[in-house]
Structures are given as structure tokens and as C-alpha cells.
Amino acid sequence: MWPVLYTVGNFNVYSFSFFMALSFVISTFIIFKLGRDDLMEEEYLDLYLYTSIMALAAGRITYIALNFDRFGLNILKYILVREAPGLSLLGGLIGAFIFFWWYVRKHRYNFWHIIDVFSLTTCVGLIFAKIGEQLGGAGFGKETTIFLGVKIAGLSGYRHPVELYEGVVLLILAVIMFILYDKTKRKKMPSGTVFTLFVLILALSAFLFEFLKISDLYLYGLSLRQYICIFIILFISLPLYRRILIIKSIRKEGKK
């Protein structure tokens, strides 16, 4: 845990805020680069800005709702992220997706292609966001005795650095997604493959890592977040399966 990254005079640079800003800058660059390749850099940047705002708002609201015992009715804690950092990954992504779907339909963009682009950007951005959450103390797991355990101020023992675990998964996933995106650009895979794989792996990893986290609400041994993950996995399985069939068909055509 390293909430203050460095201090300049009386000014503190907080880890969570720094890595969120870094995440936004890097993600914006990727969006611009991929948008320029499609001759739609302005359209992509506008959509990314609006979607990012919705993701942050939805992620923050969901995080507060799931950790209401830490916030209570203190409105200042809701707003002052540096005092009580934290975002809900699933809440932010769901909120962002709903807005994204509405905006893309309104402007009649190619939904599956653009959501592949934004999935790449989101995956890279989340890597830095997870680092910021871990250093800021917003994310920690159950007690552990393994060597990876970290000390959290105000809590006994050592805790699983779950946010860093998720960051490593996201890093590996980002590499795979860039490879797949290149194949979709060369028509070897259908659009939407990158997005559906991203959502599936993200939901599956979130479901598994939830066993290492502390939750106040359980039903039949699973937390609320895990039930949301199950719903997302079931929801995304059909479009992913359809793309697997298309990929098989493309490969058969290529062998003829």
C-alpha cells in the first residue's frame, strides 16, 4: 500500500489519481492511433471521452453501493476520491457498455468493429487502473500467508494483492487481444471476436478472484459480484460461439 506516490512541497500526488490519469492518457493515445487507421480519429475520441465519463461515474456509484458501510451518508467521501479511492470494475464496464451501445446505434457506426477497438483500449487502461487501486489501498483481499501478501494499513496480517493479480491477467489478455485484432483487420476473424473474448475472460477472472476478496453479502456461497459475472458469462457465450463457428468456416474456405 502506497497511497501517496510522491510529495512536492505541500502538494501530494496520490497513487490512485496518478495511475488513473496515466491510464486515460495511454488509452487516449491508443484510441487516436486506431481511429486514425480507420480515418475516424475524431469520432473515436469523442466516443471515448463520453464513454470514459460514464464508466467512471457508474464504477464509482457501484463501488459506493457495494461498500456503503465505509461511506455511509458522507457525501464528501463519494466525491473526494483521494480520501476514499475505489471503482467497481464490473459496474463501470456495464455502465460504459450501455452508453456505448446507445451512442453507436444513434450515430449508425459499425458496432462490432468499434467495440473491438474500445475493448483493446479498455484492457490496457485497466492495467494501470488496477495498479493505482492496489497502491491506493482501494483493493485488497483476504488474509494470506503466501509471499505475495501485502500489508494494508489498519488491517491485521497480510492480504492478497487481488488488484495486482487482475492486472497481470489483463496484461496477458491485452497481448492476446492485439494479436486477434490484427487478424480481424486482415479478415481472418470476424469483428466482435476481440470484444467477446475480452468480456468472457474478464468476467471469468473476476468470478475466480472474488473468492480471494471480502464481501458483505453472500447467497449460497457466492457474492453478488459473482452472480453478475455468471450472468455476463452466459450473456456473452452465444456471440462468442457464433464467432468461433465463423472462424472455423473461414479456415475451411482457406484450405480449399
C-alpha positions in Angstrom: 0.0 0.0 0.0 1.5 3.3 -1.1 -1.4 5.9 -1.2 0.9 9.0 -1.7 3.2 8.4 -4.7 5.4 11.5 -4.0 5.2 14.9 -2.5 6.2 18.3 -3.9 6.2 20.9 -1.2 2.7 20.8 0.3 1.3 19.1 -2.8 0.7 15.3 -2.6 0.5 13.2 -5.8 -1.8 10.2 -4.9 -1.1 6.8 -6.5 -4.8 6.2 -7.4 -5.2 9.6 -9.1 -1.8 9.4 -10.9 -2.4 5.9 -12.4 -6.0 6.8 -13.4 -4.6 9.8 -15.2 -1.9 7.7 -16.8 -4.5 5.1 -17.8 -6.5 7.8 -19.5 -3.6 9.3 -21.4 -2.3 6.0 -22.7 -5.8 4.8 -23.6 -6.5 8.1 -25.5 -3.3 7.6 -27.5 -4.3 4.1 -28.5 -7.8 5.3 -29.5 -6.3 8.0 -31.6 -3.9 5.7 -33.3 -6.5 3.0 -34.1 -9.0 5.7 -35.1 -6.5 7.3 -37.5 -6.1 3.9 -39.1 -9.8 3.8 -39.7 -9.9 7.5 -40.7 -12.3 8.2 -37.7 -9.9 9.6 -35.1 -12.3 12.5 -34.1 -15.3 10.3 -33.9 -13.4 7.7 -31.8 -12.0 10.3 -29.4 -15.4 11.9 -28.8 -17.0 8.5 -28.1 -14.1 7.5 -25.9 -14.4 10.7 -23.8 -18.1 10.3 -23.2 -17.8 6.6 -22.5 -15.0 7.2 -20.1 -17.0 9.7 -18.1 -20.0 7.2 -17.9 -17.6 4.4 -16.9 -16.1 6.4 -14.1 -19.5 7.6 -12.8 -21.0 4.1 -13.0 -17.9 2.5 -11.5 -17.8 4.9 -8.6 -21.6 4.7 -7.8 -21.4 0.9 -7.9 -18.3 0.8 -5.6 -20.1 3.1 -3.1 -23.2 0.9 -3.1 -21.2 -2.3 -2.6 -19.1 -0.7 0.2 -21.8 1.5 1.7 -20.6 0.7 5.3 -17.4 2.5 4.5 -19.1 5.6 3.1 -22.4 5.9 4.9 -24.2 9.2 4.1 -20.9 11.2 3.9 -21.4 12.9 0.5 -17.8 14.3 0.6 -16.4 10.7 0.6 -18.4 10.0 -2.5 -16.7 12.9 -4.4 -13.2 13.0 -2.8 -11.6 10.1 -4.5 -8.2 10.7 -2.9 -9.7 10.3 0.6 -11.7 7.1 -0.3 -10.4 5.7 -3.6 -12.1 2.9 -5.4 -14.1 1.9 -8.5 -16.1 -1.1 -9.4 -14.7 -2.8 -12.5 -18.0 -4.6 -13.4 -20.2 -1.6 -12.6 -18.0 0.7 -14.7 -17.9 -1.7 -17.6 -21.7 -2.3 -17.6 -22.4 1.5 -17.4 -19.9 2.2 -20.2 -21.4 -0.6 -22.4 -25.0 0.7 -22.1 -24.0 4.2 -23.0 -21.7 2.9 -25.8 -24.4 0.8 -27.3 -26.8 3.7 -27.3 -24.3 6.2 -28.8 -23.1 3.8 -31.6 -26.7 3.0 -32.6 -27.6 6.7 -32.7 -24.7 7.5 -35.0 -25.0 4.3 -37.1 -21.4 3.2 -36.6 -20.2 -0.3 -37.2 -20.9 -1.7 -33.7 -18.7 -4.8 -33.7 -15.7 -3.2 -35.2 -15.7 -0.2 -32.9 -16.3 -2.2 -29.8 -13.3 -4.4 -30.7 -11.2 -1.2 -30.8 -12.6 0.1 -27.5 -12.1 -3.3 -25.8 -8.3 -3.1 -26.6 -8.2 0.4 -25.2 -10.1 -0.6 -22.1 -8.0 -3.6 -21.4 -4.8 -1.6 -21.5 -6.3 1.2 -19.4 -7.5 -1.2 -16.8 -3.9 -2.5 -16.2 -2.8 0.9 -14.9 -6.1 1.5 -13.0 -5.6 -1.8 -11.2 -2.1 -0.7 -10.1 -3.4 2.6 -8.9 -6.2 0.8 -6.9 -3.7 -1.6 -5.3 -1.2 1.2 -4.3 -4.0 3.5 -3.1 -5.4 0.8 -0.8 -8.8 0.6 -2.6 -8.4 -3.1 -3.4 -7.3 -5.9 -1.1 -8.2 -9.5 -0.4 -8.5 -11.9 2.4 -5.6 -12.7 4.8 -2.9 -14.9 3.3 0.4 -16.4 4.4 1.9 -16.7 0.9 4.9 -14.5 0.0 2.8 -12.2 -2.3 0.8 -10.9 0.7 0.9 -7.2 1.3 0.3 -5.2 4.5 -2.7 -2.9 4.5 -2.8 0.0 7.0 -5.4 -0.6 9.7 -5.8 -4.3 9.0 -4.2 -7.3 10.6 -2.0 -9.8 8.8 -1.0 -9.8 5.1 -3.6 -9.6 2.3 -3.9 -10.9 -1.2 -3.0 -8.1 -3.7 -6.0 -9.0 -5.8 -5.9 -5.9 -7.9 -2.3 -6.8 -9.0 -3.4 -10.4 -9.8 -6.1 -8.9 -12.0 -3.5 -6.5 -13.6 -1.3 -9.4 -14.6 -4.3 -11.2 -16.2 -5.2 -8.1 -18.1 -1.6 -7.6 -19.3 -1.6 -11.2 -20.8 -5.1 -10.7 -22.2 -4.1 -7.4 -23.8 -1.3 -9.1 -25.7 -3.6 -11.8 -27.0 -6.3 -9.2 -28.0 -3.8 -7.2 -30.1 -2.9 -10.4 -31.9 -6.5 -11.2 -32.6 -7.3 -7.6 -33.6 -4.7 -7.8 -36.3 -6.3 -10.9 -37.6 -9.7 -9.3 -37.7 -8.2 -6.4 -39.7 -6.9 -9.0 -42.2 -10.3 -10.6 -42.4 -9.1 -13.9 -40.8 -11.6 -13.4 -37.9 -15.0 -11.7 -37.7 -15.4 -8.4 -35.9 -16.5 -8.8 -32.4 -14.1 -11.7 -31.6 -11.8 -9.4 -29.6 -14.7 -7.9 -27.6 -16.4 -11.2 -26.8 -13.2 -12.9 -25.7 -12.3 -9.8 -23.6 -15.6 -9.9 -21.8 -15.5 -13.6 -21.2 -12.0 -13.7 -19.7 -12.7 -10.5 -17.7 -15.9 -12.0 -16.2 -14.3 -15.4 -15.6 -11.2 -13.9 -13.8 -13.4 -11.6 -11.8 -15.5 -14.5 -10.7 -12.5 -16.5 -9.6 -10.6 -13.7 -7.9 -13.8 -12.9 -6.0 -13.0 -15.9 -3.8 -10.0 -14.0 -2.6 -11.9 -10.9 -1.7 -14.0 -9.9 1.2 -17.8 -9.4 0.6 -20.6 -8.4 3.0 -23.3 -10.2 1.0 -23.3 -13.9 0.1 -26.0 -16.1 -1.3 -25.4 -19.9 -1.5 -21.7 -19.3 -1.0 -21.3 -16.7 -3.8 -21.1 -12.9 -3.6 -23.3 -10.5 -5.6 -20.4 -9.7 -7.9 -20.0 -13.4 -8.7 -23.7 -13.7 -9.7 -23.2 -10.7 -12.0 -20.2 -12.5 -13.5 -22.2 -15.6 -14.2 -24.9 -13.6 -15.9 -22.2 -11.8 -18.1 -20.5 -15.2 -19.0 -23.9 -16.7 -20.1 -24.8 -13.5 -22.0 -21.5 -13.3 -23.9 -21.2 -17.1 -24.6 -23.6 -17.1 -27.6 -22.0 -14.3 -29.7 -18.5 -15.8 -28.9 -19.7 -19.3 -30.0 -21.1 -17.8 -33.3 -17.7 -16.2 -34.0 -15.9 -19.5 -33.3 -18.1 -21.1 -35.9 -17.3 -18.3 -38.4 -13.6 -18.7 -37.8 -13.8 -22.4 -38.5 -15.7 -21.7 -41.7 -13.1 -19.2 -42.8 -10.3 -21.7 -42.2 -12.1 -24.4 -44.2 -12.5 -22.0 -47.1 -8.8 -21.1 -46.9 -7.9 -24.8 -47.2 -9.9 -25.3 -50.4 
